[in-house]
Amino acid sequence: MFPSIPAESLVKVRGCDIQRGKWRSYYDGAVTRDSTSFDIDHLVPLAEAWDSGARRWNAETRKRYANDLGDRRSLVAVSASSNRSKSDQDPAEWMPDLGQCQYVRQWVAVKIRWTLKVDAAEKRALLAQAKHCANTTVTVRRAATGRSSSGPASGTARSPQAPAPSRGSDPQFSYCYQAIAAGYGPYVRGRDPEYAWYTDSDGDGRVCE
C-alpha cells in the first residue's frame, strides 16, 4: 500500500514531558492551562500538502514534513475546536477568526519552505487577505525534498459507466492519496470520468498521479 503522510505524523516524542503551562490559540483567541483541550495543527494540512506536491515525495521527506520542528510556523498549538473547524481546508475555504494576517504569512512560508504548489483559488484568497495586512518580510529556510523512486501508483480506473459527480465528490475516497493507496489513478482529462472528481492543481490534465 502506498504510504500516506498522516501515518508518518504519528512519531512518538521522547525526552520531553510538559507538566504545565499556558497556551493561547491565535486562530480564535482561546486560552487554556489544560493541554488536552488544544491540538498541534499542521498549518498546511497533510492532505493539502499531499495534493500540492507531497504525493511525489519519498517516505523520508513525508516523515520530515509531518514532524517539522525546523520551522516554528509548520506546527502550531491551537484550540481543538478551531482545528476541527479548519480540518484540511486551504485559505480559499477557511480562515481563522483572528490573526488572518499571521495565518497568511505562515501559510505562504510553509508552502515556500516545502516547495508546495498553490492553486488559483488559494492564491486569490491569499492575495485578497494580504491587501489588508502590513508589508512584511518573510524569511524562509527551504527544506530538502526527495522524490519517490517508485513513482505514482498505477491501477485500473473504476467503471466509466458511472455518472461523474461534481468536482471533489468521489463517492469512495475523500482524497487522492487514498485512491492511489487503493490502486486507482492517475485519472486523465477526456478519458476518465473520475478526473472531474478532483482538482487538477497543476493543470496538466492528470489527477491522482
C-alpha positions in Angstrom: 0.0 0.0 0.0 1.3 3.4 -0.9 2.2 5.3 2.3 0.3 8.4 3.2 1.6 11.4 5.2 -0.9 11.0 8.1 0.6 7.7 9.1 4.0 9.2 9.3 3.0 12.0 11.6 2.4 9.6 14.5 6.0 9.7 15.7 6.3 9.3 19.5 8.1 12.2 21.1 10.8 11.2 23.6 12.7 13.1 26.3 10.1 15.9 26.7 7.1 15.9 29.1 5.4 19.3 29.6 3.8 19.3 33.0 2.1 22.7 33.0 1.9 25.9 31.1 -0.5 28.4 29.4 -1.5 28.3 25.8 -3.2 30.8 23.6 -4.8 29.8 20.2 -4.3 32.6 17.8 -6.9 31.1 15.5 -9.7 32.1 17.9 -8.1 33.6 21.0 -8.9 30.7 23.3 -6.6 30.4 26.3 -6.1 27.3 28.4 -3.9 25.7 31.0 -5.2 22.3 30.0 -3.1 21.0 27.2 -5.7 18.3 26.3 -8.0 21.0 25.1 -5.5 22.1 22.4 -4.3 20.3 19.3 -1.0 20.6 17.4 -2.1 21.7 14.0 -0.2 21.2 10.7 -0.6 24.8 9.4 -0.7 23.4 5.9 -2.8 20.3 6.4 -1.3 16.9 5.5 -4.0 16.2 2.8 -3.4 19.7 1.3 0.3 19.1 1.2 -0.3 15.8 -0.5 -2.4 17.4 -3.2 0.1 20.3 -3.6 3.1 18.0 -4.3 3.9 15.8 -1.4 2.5 12.8 -3.2 5.7 12.8 -5.3 8.0 12.8 -2.2 9.8 9.8 -0.8 8.9 8.4 2.6 11.7 10.2 4.4 10.6 13.6 3.1 7.0 13.0 4.0 8.0 12.0 7.5 10.1 15.2 7.9 7.2 17.3 6.7 4.7 15.6 9.1 7.1 16.2 12.1 8.7 19.5 11.0 10.4 21.1 14.0 12.8 23.1 11.9 10.4 26.0 11.4 8.0 27.0 14.2 5.4 28.1 11.6 4.8 24.5 10.4 3.2 23.2 13.6 1.0 25.4 15.8 -0.8 24.8 19.1 -4.5 25.8 18.6 -7.8 25.1 20.3 -9.3 21.7 19.4 -12.5 23.4 18.2 -10.7 25.7 15.8 -8.6 22.8 14.4 -11.8 20.8 13.8 -13.4 23.7 12.1 -10.3 24.1 9.8 -9.9 20.4 9.1 -7.9 20.0 5.8 -9.2 23.2 4.1 -7.0 25.8 2.4 -7.3 29.6 2.7 -9.9 29.6 -0.1 -12.2 27.5 2.1 -11.3 28.6 5.6 -9.6 31.4 7.5 -9.2 31.8 11.3 -11.5 34.2 13.2 -8.4 36.0 14.4 -4.9 36.5 13.2 -5.6 36.3 9.5 -2.5 38.2 8.5 -0.3 36.0 10.6 -2.0 32.9 9.1 -1.4 34.1 5.6 2.3 34.8 6.3 2.7 31.4 7.9 0.8 29.6 5.2 3.0 31.1 2.5 6.2 30.5 4.4 5.4 26.8 4.9 4.4 26.4 1.2 7.7 28.0 0.1 9.7 26.0 2.7 8.5 22.7 1.3 8.1 23.8 -2.4 4.4 23.1 -2.4 2.1 24.4 -5.2 -0.6 27.0 -4.7 -3.8 26.6 -6.8 -5.7 29.5 -8.4 -8.5 29.8 -5.8 -5.9 29.5 -2.9 -3.8 32.3 -4.5 -6.8 34.6 -4.9 -7.8 34.1 -1.2 -4.2 34.8 0.0 -3.8 37.9 -2.1 -7.3 39.2 -1.0 -6.4 38.9 2.6 -2.8 40.2 2.2 -4.2 43.5 0.9 -5.4 44.2 4.5 -2.1 43.3 6.1 1.1 45.4 6.7 4.0 44.8 4.3 6.3 42.2 6.0 9.5 40.5 5.0 9.1 36.7 5.4 12.3 34.7 5.8 12.2 31.0 4.9 14.8 28.3 5.1 13.9 25.8 2.4 13.6 22.1 3.4 15.3 19.5 1.2 12.8 17.3 -0.6 13.4 13.9 -2.2 11.2 12.3 -4.9 9.8 8.8 -4.7 11.9 6.5 -6.8 8.9 4.1 -7.4 6.7 6.8 -9.0 3.0 7.2 -8.6 0.9 4.1 -8.0 -1.0 2.8 -11.0 -4.1 0.8 -11.3 -7.3 0.2 -13.2 -9.9 3.0 -13.1 -13.3 2.3 -11.9 -16.3 1.7 -14.2 -16.7 4.6 -16.8 -20.4 3.8 -16.9 -21.0 5.6 -13.6 -22.1 9.2 -14.0 -19.5 11.7 -12.9 -20.4 13.7 -9.9 -19.3 17.3 -9.4 -15.6 18.0 -8.7 -14.4 16.8 -5.4 -17.2 14.3 -4.9 -15.5 10.9 -5.3 -18.1 8.6 -3.7 -15.4 6.2 -2.5 -12.4 8.3 -1.4 -12.1 11.7 0.2 -8.5 12.4 -1.1 -6.3 11.5 -4.0 -3.8 9.7 -1.7 -6.5 7.3 -0.6 -7.4 6.5 -4.2 -3.7 6.0 -5.0 -3.2 3.8 -2.0 -6.1 1.6 -3.1 -4.6 1.2 -6.6 -6.6 3.8 -8.5 -5.4 6.6 -10.7 -4.0 8.5 -12.4 -7.1 9.9 -14.0 -6.7 11.7 -17.3 -8.9 14.5 -18.7 -11.1 13.4 -21.5 -10.6 9.7 -20.8 -11.6 9.0 -17.2 -14.8 10.3 -15.7 -13.1 10.3 -12.3 -11.0 13.2 -13.4 -13.9 15.5 -12.7 -13.9 14.5 -9.0 -10.6 16.1 -8.2 -8.8 19.4 -8.6 -6.1 19.5 -11.3 -3.8 21.8 -9.4 -1.0 22.0 -11.9 -3.3 21.9 -15.0 -1.5 19.0 -16.7 -4.7 17.1 -17.4 -4.0 14.4 -14.9 -5.1 14.0 -11.2 -4.3 11.5 -8.5 -0.8 10.8 -10.0 
